[in-house]
Amino acid sequence: MARTRALLTERDRELLAEDDGSNRRYQAISEIRSRITEEMSTDVEVLEENHLQLLKELREVVCKNNWYGHILKTWGGELIT
């Protein structure tokens, strides 16, 4: 089975890893942010209405290994909203 992207494309991953402040990197960040705030929210709503098991699986992946705790630790223990 061919792999499909979830949130980031391979190119997004490459651009995020760069530290040169290029315009293309900032464009990628903007596009990713839009996917998170717009598309992901819509997808979650669809899953809530139509397939709770898939929504549960999504939450398990996102919360796996206590990512929330890792994020708090990474940013000095402050909640970033």
Secondary structure, 3 states (H helix, E strand, C coil): CCCCCCCCCHHHHHHHHCCCCCHHHHHHHHHHHHHHHHHHHHHHHHHHHHCHHHHHHHHHHHHHHHHHHHHHHHCCCCCCC
